Amino acid sequence: MISTKVVLIGGAPGAGKSTLGRFLAARLGADSLAVDDLAEGIRAVTTAESHPEQHITAKAVTGMNSVEYFTAGPVERMVRDADAQHVATWPAVEAVIRRHADWGHPIVIDGWYFRPNMVARLELSNVSSFWLVVDESVLEERERKEDFYSQSNAPERMLQNFLERSYWYNDLISQQAGELNLEILHQDGT
């Protein structure tokens, strides 16, 4: 890994972050962390009442279970909730990045809970970031393979809502990474 101690891979849900992260970590002999796992740990030690932004799909916060949330909820709310969740999760992600950048074992961290502008503010020379920007058709193809949507009474609507939120994030990171001259990896499905 030469001078890079931390490699960050960001992208929308379904972009291939975890697959790339695990492969890269194995190839580099580095640790691997999916921020989804870190977020799950945060939810395990918090409650919907104490940290509602960490429990955006909890019935106690939304009045709906996660299937209902993604099926019936307006996409605008899902975007606002994701934004709040990303901001709330960032301090934990930043702490892990800084720990590994300072003295920890090299690590590859993948997730959608961080953004190019957050990473750029770190100003750490031994942290590299790569941003997967995915063709919308590839995201849709990947999500259509997931069984999660069959739990809904309106699976196509749930899928479209989930995809709209993913497209929002895909566009956001494309814009931010482009403006900050960060490395964008275009994922076209090949």
JOPENOR-V148921 format. One record per residue. SS is DSSP state (H for helix, E for strand, C for the rest). NEAR is the number of other C-alpha atoms within 12 Angstrom. Layout:
# JOPENOR-V148921
ss: <SS	SS>
near: <NEAR	NEAR>
This chain:
# JOPENOR-V148921
ss: <C	C	C	C	C	E	E	E	E	E	E	C	C	C	C	C	H	H	H	H	H	H	H	H	H	H	H	H	C	C	E	E	E	E	H	H	H	H	H	H	H	H	H	H	C	C	C	C	C	C	C	H	H	H	C	C	C	C	H	H	H	H	C	C	C	H	H	H	H	H	H	H	C	C	H	H	H	H	H	H	H	H	H	H	H	H	H	H	H	H	H	H	H	H	H	H	H	H	H	H	H	H	C	C	C	C	E	E	E	E	E	C	C	C	C	H	H	H	H	H	C	C	C	C	C	C	E	E	E	E	E	E	E	E	C	H	H	H	H	H	H	H	H	H	C	C	C	H	H	H	H	C	C	C	H	H	H	H	H	H	H	H	H	H	H	H	H	H	H	H	H	H	H	H	H	H	H	H	H	C	C	C	E	E	E	E	E	C	C	C>
near: <21	14	14	25	33	42	43	49	46	48	47	41	37	37	39	33	37	29	24	30	35	26	21	27	29	18	16	21	18	25	28	36	33	34	34	27	21	27	31	19	18	26	25	15	15	16	20	21	17	15	22	24	30	35	35	34	28	24	18	20	21	25	17	18	20	25	28	28	31	37	30	28	29	21	26	18	21	31	26	19	28	32	26	21	30	29	23	24	34	33	22	25	36	32	17	31	40	27	20	28	28	21	15	19	23	34	38	42	44	43	41	44	41	44	41	38	26	27	35	25	15	24	17	23	20	26	33	32	41	38	44	44	40	36	27	28	19	27	33	28	19	24	29	21	14	18	15	21	26	19	19	20	16	19	23	22	24	32	35	26	30	39	35	29	33	36	30	28	40	36	25	28	39	32	22	26	32	23	15	21	17	27	26	28	26	24	26	18	19	8>
